């Protein structure tokens, strides 16, 4: 039987968590924002090459990033802020097992400083599973983006 010694890992940047040879910290630009942002990242996304959740978190100084698949209890504080989920509409005919979200009170959008936006980071399949398995997420009003222009995202 042959035992191989573990290969040494490449040194990582402590901020962006990428290998030091591909560190992106030089290009991260903090962006001022009023709305609090909470990113819930699926565990399988943590080591993806794009690292979009980590990049978003580094770009938004007052954001939080939590890794997990099931959120039985809300990972956000109960502090009087209006918490809503950024997620596409899921018509009941295509998601009969998913509880319909409560309506988004229009007055919530009047004061962005009282808003907390929850964003799910994962493939569509994984984010949907996170939603299905997390009653706390299902109980949130949803903000769905509509008529969005095509993405210009590029690496």
Secondary structure per residue as TSV (DSSP state, phi and psi in degrees):
chain	resnum	aa	ss	phi	psi
A	1	X	-	360.0	134.4
A	2	X	-	-107.7	129.6
A	3	X	-	-108.7	128.3
A	4	X	-	-96.3	137.0
A	5	X	-	-69.7	142.2
A	6	X	-	-62.1	138.2
A	7	X	-	-75.4	139.6
A	8	X	-	-66.7	135.8
A	9	X	-	-75.5	152.4
A	10	X	-	-68.8	144.3
A	11	X	-	-62.1	137.1
A	12	X	B	-104.0	150.0
A	13	X	-	-73.3	132.0
A	14	X	T	-72.6	-14.1
A	15	X	T	-96.6	-54.8
A	16	X	T	-92.8	-8.7
A	17	X	-	64.0	20.5
A	18	X	S	-98.2	160.8
A	19	X	B	-54.7	143.1
A	20	X	G	-55.8	-29.9
A	21	X	G	-70.4	-17.9
A	22	X	G	-123.0	23.8
A	23	X	-	-56.7	137.2
A	24	X	-	-110.4	4.5
A	25	X	G	-56.4	-32.7
A	26	X	G	-60.2	-29.0
A	27	X	G	-99.8	-7.0
A	28	X	-	-74.0	127.4
A	29	X	-	-118.1	111.7
A	30	X	-	-57.6	136.9
A	31	X	-	-118.0	126.3
A	32	X	-	-64.8	139.3
A	33	X	-	-150.8	149.2
A	34	X	S	-97.1	-39.5
A	35	X	S	-75.4	129.3
A	36	X	E	-70.1	139.0
A	37	X	E	-122.5	130.9
A	38	X	E	-121.9	116.9
A	39	X	E	-100.1	124.7
A	40	X	E	-106.3	111.4
A	41	X	E	-103.3	130.5
A	42	X	-	-66.2	140.3
A	43	X	G	-55.4	-31.9
A	44	X	G	-73.6	-10.0
A	45	X	G	-90.0	-15.6
A	46	X	T	-56.3	-40.5
A	47	X	T	-103.9	17.2
A	48	X	-	-69.1	145.1
A	49	X	S	-60.6	-39.2
A	50	X	S	-66.9	-41.1
A	51	X	-	59.0	41.1
A	52	X	H	-64.3	-35.2
A	53	X	H	-66.5	-43.5
A	54	X	H	-63.6	-41.5
A	55	X	H	-62.1	-43.7
A	56	X	H	-61.2	-46.5
A	57	X	H	-60.4	-41.5
A	58	X	H	-68.7	-28.6
A	59	X	H	-82.7	-22.4
A	60	X	S	-110.6	99.7
A	61	X	T	-55.4	-33.3
A	62	X	T	-101.6	27.4
A	63	X	-	-94.2	165.4
A	64	X	E	-127.5	149.5
A	65	X	E	-128.4	120.8
A	66	X	E	-120.7	138.1
A	67	X	E	-105.0	132.1
A	68	X	-	173.7	169.0
A	69	X	S	-113.5	-38.5
A	70	X	-	-120.0	127.8
A	71	X	-	-118.2	86.1
A	72	X	S	-67.0	-41.7
A	73	X	S	-105.7	148.2
A	74	X	-	-60.9	129.3
A	75	X	S	-82.4	4.5
A	76	X	S	-106.2	152.5
A	77	X	-	-73.4	152.0
A	78	X	-	-92.6	84.9
A	79	X	S	-124.5	16.4
A	80	X	S	90.1	-6.9
A	81	X	-	-74.8	154.2
A	82	X	E	-88.5	110.7
A	83	X	E	-99.2	128.7
A	84	X	E	-137.3	156.4
A	85	X	E	-101.2	125.1
A	86	X	E	-83.0	106.0
A	87	X	-	-160.2	144.7
A	88	X	-	-64.5	157.1
A	89	X	-	-59.0	140.4
A	90	X	-	-123.6	92.3
A	91	X	-	-57.0	142.1
A	92	X	T	-58.1	-30.0
A	93	X	T	-69.5	-22.2
A	94	X	T	-101.6	-12.5
A	95	X	-	-139.7	65.2
A	96	X	T	-64.4	-23.8
A	97	X	T	-85.3	-7.8
A	98	X	S	-96.1	127.1
A	99	X	-	-63.6	136.0
A	100	X	-	-64.3	137.5
A	101	X	-	-72.0	153.5
A	102	X	-	-66.9	154.7
A	103	X	-	-65.9	151.6
A	104	X	-	-86.0	112.6
A	105	X	-	-63.7	123.1
A	106	X	G	-56.7	-31.0
A	107	X	G	-67.1	-20.7
A	108	X	G	-60.8	-31.7
A	109	X	G	-81.7	-4.1
A	110	X	G	-75.5	-29.2
A	111	X	-	-125.4	90.0
A	112	X	G	-57.9	-25.0
A	113	X	G	-69.7	-13.2
A	114	X	G	-101.6	7.2
A	115	X	E	-97.3	145.8
A	116	X	E	-127.8	122.2
A	117	X	E	-103.8	123.0
A	118	X	E	-98.7	126.5
A	119	X	E	-119.9	131.7
A	120	X	E	-96.5	131.2
A	121	X	E	-111.7	113.3
A	122	X	S	174.8	170.6
A	123	X	-	-61.9	165.6
A	124	X	H	-56.2	-43.3
A	125	X	H	-63.2	-44.5
A	126	X	H	-70.2	-39.8
A	127	X	H	-66.9	-37.1
A	128	X	H	-65.4	-39.1
A	129	X	H	-64.9	-40.2
A	130	X	H	-58.6	-42.8
A	131	X	H	-66.4	-46.4
A	132	X	H	-60.2	-37.5
A	133	X	H	-91.6	0.0
A	134	X	-	-122.8	94.6
A	135	X	H	-54.9	-33.9
A	136	X	H	-62.2	-37.5
A	137	X	H	-72.1	-39.8
A	138	X	H	-62.8	-28.7
A	139	X	T	-78.5	-6.7
A	140	X	S	-85.0	142.4
A	141	X	E	-62.5	150.9
A	142	X	E	-112.1	144.4
A	143	X	E	-111.6	113.4
A	144	X	-	-106.9	130.5
A	145	X	-	-79.6	131.7
A	146	X	-	-125.8	151.9
A	147	X	S	52.7	45.6
A	148	X	-	-82.9	134.9
A	149	X	-	-66.2	159.2
A	150	X	-	-57.2	145.2
A	151	X	-	-69.2	145.8
A	152	X	-	-111.8	18.9
A	153	X	-	-61.0	133.0
A	154	X	-	-153.8	150.1
A	155	X	-	-113.4	360.0
